[in-house]
């Protein structure tokens, strides 16, 4: 049984990886219903949270059925992060996740996220203070290192364990790589194999099919996997991955080699509609319609002659109009 502190996560938990402006409450709940074991909020800036910014506060909202859930925060100022820990703890998630992995310039360029990998001693010291402050288990999400010459994750994970973190999630790229190239899981596996490391190690990066998830589990021995971009428009990946892992059938392995190969258009439309309506309830019609536009391409990826529907989906401005387009998609591909 894999645990974060005393929180039981199952034998091999599948996480919905936190993604800014993607893993909001409606999307998280959709993935939970389709088999995600552990959810994590969008990342939240410590400075914004302690200023009581409305958007940051909304990012902390969750429902009980989403548990176990973590709230992820980032920052580079120790005092702000300590105050942020108090605010997050009041929201009563199951754990608090510290983002030492985001590579984007607006975060890492200010010394937060993976920018902190340039100063590993400071990273460890701040993490130690946060662990001491938090009444909840603290986990860390990070990367292999700052660049190819500084892949420090094996040592860093041990140092973070020694200051009290309850688990670590590792993305198989450096800060300098951003999201380019392929994720390298070799050092994730070496970190897990470190005999001095006893906390759970979760792997992340380029898991796009259930087959890849299974292979990563078998090859690298990680305690669980984070699935991120592959879940956008495809929440079925979680239940498919679980089904694959429960079977040793080579036929089943082949069947699930492509994520949405056996998901009907009608099912895609139904789940997309469910996502849209939940977003409207949570954010209001205007904002939800605008933000859902980044999901449609993924829901209907691979459909022949979809251009006729894609343009209306991203240009209409009312809920009724979007629902009408979804009905047209359903009817067209049912013919």
TATA-V254303 format. One record per residue. N is the residue number from 1. RES is the residue in three letters. SS is DSSP state (h for helix, s for strand, l for the rest). PSI is psi in whole degrees, -180 to 180 (999 if undefined). Layout:
N | RES | SS | PSI
N | RES | SS | PSI
//
This chain:
1 | UNK | l | 122
2 | UNK | s | 137
3 | UNK | s | 148
4 | UNK | s | 106
5 | UNK | l | -123
6 | UNK | l | 8
7 | UNK | s | 117
8 | UNK | s | 131
9 | UNK | s | 0
10 | UNK | s | -176
11 | UNK | l | -33
12 | UNK | l | 85
13 | UNK | s | 142
14 | UNK | s | 120
15 | UNK | s | 144
16 | UNK | s | 113
17 | UNK | l | 136
18 | UNK | l | 134
19 | UNK | l | 127
20 | UNK | l | 135
21 | UNK | l | 15
22 | UNK | l | -54
23 | UNK | l | 56
24 | UNK | l | 179
25 | UNK | h | -47
26 | UNK | h | -42
27 | UNK | h | -41
28 | UNK | h | -45
29 | UNK | h | -35
30 | UNK | h | -46
31 | UNK | h | -35
32 | UNK | h | -44
33 | UNK | h | -20
34 | UNK | l | 19
35 | UNK | l | -3
36 | UNK | l | 132
37 | UNK | l | -39
38 | UNK | s | 135
39 | UNK | s | 151
40 | UNK | s | 139
41 | UNK | l | 167
42 | UNK | l | 154
43 | UNK | l | 148
44 | UNK | s | 129
45 | UNK | s | 129
46 | UNK | h | -41
47 | UNK | h | -42
48 | UNK | h | -37
49 | UNK | h | -41
50 | UNK | h | -16
51 | UNK | l | -1
52 | UNK | l | 37
53 | UNK | l | 134
54 | UNK | h | -44
55 | UNK | h | -40
56 | UNK | h | -40
57 | UNK | h | -41
58 | UNK | h | -32
59 | UNK | h | -21
60 | UNK | l | -7
61 | UNK | l | 138
62 | UNK | l | 162
63 | UNK | l | 155
64 | UNK | h | -34
65 | UNK | h | -9
66 | UNK | h | -13
67 | UNK | l | 149
68 | UNK | l | 136
69 | UNK | s | 142
70 | UNK | s | 152
71 | UNK | s | 127
72 | UNK | s | 135
73 | UNK | s | 158
74 | UNK | s | 160
75 | UNK | l | 177
76 | UNK | l | -1
77 | UNK | l | 121
78 | UNK | h | -43
79 | UNK | h | -43
80 | UNK | h | -41
81 | UNK | h | -38
82 | UNK | h | -44
83 | UNK | h | -36
84 | UNK | h | -39
85 | UNK | h | -41
86 | UNK | h | -43
87 | UNK | h | -45
88 | UNK | h | -42
89 | UNK | h | -35
90 | UNK | h | -26
91 | UNK | h | -14
92 | UNK | l | 50
93 | UNK | l | -178
94 | UNK | l | -29
95 | UNK | s | 166
96 | UNK | s | 128
97 | UNK | s | 129
98 | UNK | s | 125
99 | UNK | s | 103
100 | UNK | s | 32
101 | UNK | l | -18
102 | UNK | l | 127
103 | UNK | l | -4
104 | UNK | l | 150
105 | UNK | h | -41
106 | UNK | h | -17
107 | UNK | h | -63
108 | UNK | h | -31
109 | UNK | l | -20
110 | UNK | l | 9
111 | UNK | l | 5
112 | UNK | l | -177
113 | UNK | h | -136
114 | UNK | h | -9
115 | UNK | h | -27
116 | UNK | h | -17
117 | UNK | h | -14
118 | UNK | h | -20
119 | UNK | h | 70
120 | UNK | h | -33
121 | UNK | h | -41
122 | UNK | h | -41
123 | UNK | h | -47
124 | UNK | h | -41
125 | UNK | h | -44
126 | UNK | h | -42
127 | UNK | h | -41
128 | UNK | h | -42
129 | UNK | h | -39
130 | UNK | h | -40
131 | UNK | h | -43
132 | UNK | h | -35
133 | UNK | h | -32
134 | UNK | l | 133
135 | UNK | l | -6
136 | UNK | l | 159
137 | UNK | s | 142
138 | UNK | s | 130
139 | UNK | s | 166
140 | UNK | s | 138
141 | UNK | s | 127
142 | UNK | s | -168
143 | UNK | s | -178
144 | UNK | l | -28
145 | UNK | l | -174
146 | UNK | l | -43
147 | UNK | l | -176
148 | UNK | l | -26
149 | UNK | l | -3
150 | UNK | l | 58
151 | UNK | l | 91
152 | UNK | l | 10
153 | UNK | h | -36
154 | UNK | h | -47
155 | UNK | h | -43
156 | UNK | h | -42
157 | UNK | h | -40
158 | UNK | h | -41
159 | UNK | h | -41
160 | UNK | h | -38
161 | UNK | h | -43
162 | UNK | h | -22
163 | UNK | l | 4
164 | UNK | l | 8
165 | UNK | l | 154
166 | UNK | l | -18
167 | UNK | s | 161
168 | UNK | s | 138
169 | UNK | s | 132
170 | UNK | s | 123
171 | UNK | s | 133
172 | UNK | l | 40
173 | UNK | l | 164
174 | UNK | l | 170
175 | UNK | l | -43
176 | UNK | l | -28
177 | UNK | l | -20
178 | UNK | l | -119
179 | UNK | l | 20
180 | UNK | l | 158
181 | UNK | l | -170
182 | UNK | l | 146
183 | UNK | l | 136
184 | UNK | l | 110
185 | UNK | l | -3
186 | UNK | h | -48
187 | UNK | h | -25
188 | UNK | h | -44
189 | UNK | h | -41
190 | UNK | h | -37
191 | UNK | h | -46
192 | UNK | h | -35
193 | UNK | h | -9
194 | UNK | l | 116
195 | UNK | l | -16
196 | UNK | l | -5
197 | UNK | l | 127
198 | UNK | l | -7
199 | UNK | l | 159
200 | UNK | s | 143
201 | UNK | s | 121
202 | UNK | s | 136
203 | UNK | s | 152
204 | UNK | s | 142
205 | UNK | l | 114
206 | UNK | l | 28
207 | UNK | l | 103
208 | UNK | l | -11
209 | UNK | l | 158
210 | UNK | h | -37
211 | UNK | h | -43
212 | UNK | h | -37
213 | UNK | h | -45
214 | UNK | h | -45
215 | UNK | h | -38
216 | UNK | h | -39
217 | UNK | h | -47
218 | UNK | h | -38
219 | UNK | h | -37
220 | UNK | h | -8
221 | UNK | l | 19
222 | UNK | l | 162
223 | UNK | l | -12
224 | UNK | s | 174
225 | UNK | s | 141
226 | UNK | s | 130
227 | UNK | s | 124
228 | UNK | l | -95
229 | UNK | h | -29
230 | UNK | h | -18
231 | UNK | h | -12
232 | UNK | l | 118
233 | UNK | l | 1
234 | UNK | l | 59
235 | UNK | l | -15
236 | UNK | h | -17
237 | UNK | h | -30
238 | UNK | h | -50
239 | UNK | h | -34
240 | UNK | h | -41
241 | UNK | h | -42
242 | UNK | h | -42
243 | UNK | h | -42
244 | UNK | h | -43
245 | UNK | h | -22
246 | UNK | l | -3
247 | UNK | l | 145
248 | UNK | l | 11
249 | UNK | l | 126
250 | UNK | h | -29
251 | UNK | h | -44
252 | UNK | h | -38
253 | UNK | h | -44
254 | UNK | h | -39
255 | UNK | h | -37
256 | UNK | l | 17
257 | UNK | l | -21
258 | UNK | l | 128
259 | UNK | l | -55
260 | UNK | l | 25
261 | UNK | l | -28
262 | UNK | l | 23
263 | UNK | l | 118
264 | UNK | l | 159
265 | UNK | h | -39
266 | UNK | h | -41
267 | UNK | h | -39
268 | UNK | h | -44
269 | UNK | h | -44
270 | UNK | h | -43
271 | UNK | h | -38
272 | UNK | h | -43
273 | UNK | h | -43
274 | UNK | h | -44
275 | UNK | h | -47
276 | UNK | h | -48
277 | UNK | h | -38
278 | UNK | h | -38
279 | UNK | h | -39
280 | UNK | h | -43
281 | UNK | h | -37
282 | UNK | h | -37
283 | UNK | h | -10
284 | UNK | l | 156
285 | UNK | h | -50
286 | UNK | h | -49
287 | UNK | h | -41
288 | UNK | h | -44
289 | UNK | h | -41
290 | UNK | h | -46
291 | UNK | h | -28
292 | UNK | h | -17
293 | UNK | h | -28
294 | UNK | h | -6
295 | UNK | h | -25
296 | UNK | h | -42
297 | UNK | h | -38
298 | UNK | h | -40
299 | UNK | h | -35
300 | UNK | l | 24
301 | UNK | l | 136
302 | UNK | l | -5
303 | UNK | l | 133
304 | UNK | l | 137
305 | UNK | l | 42
306 | UNK | l | -11
307 | UNK | h | -35
308 | UNK | h | -23
309 | UNK | h | -29
310 | UNK | h | -44
311 | UNK | h | -47
312 | UNK | h | -38
313 | UNK | h | -35
314 | UNK | l | 9
315 | UNK | l | -26
316 | UNK | l | 159
317 | UNK | l | 1
318 | UNK | l | 157
319 | UNK | h | -44
320 | UNK | h | -38
321 | UNK | h | -42
322 | UNK | h | -45
323 | UNK | h | -36
324 | UNK | h | -41
325 | UNK | h | -41
326 | UNK | h | -39
327 | UNK | h | -39
328 | UNK | h | -40
329 | UNK | h | -46
330 | UNK | h | -46
331 | UNK | h | -40
332 | UNK | h | -46
333 | UNK | h | -5
334 | UNK | h | -13
335 | UNK | l | 999
//
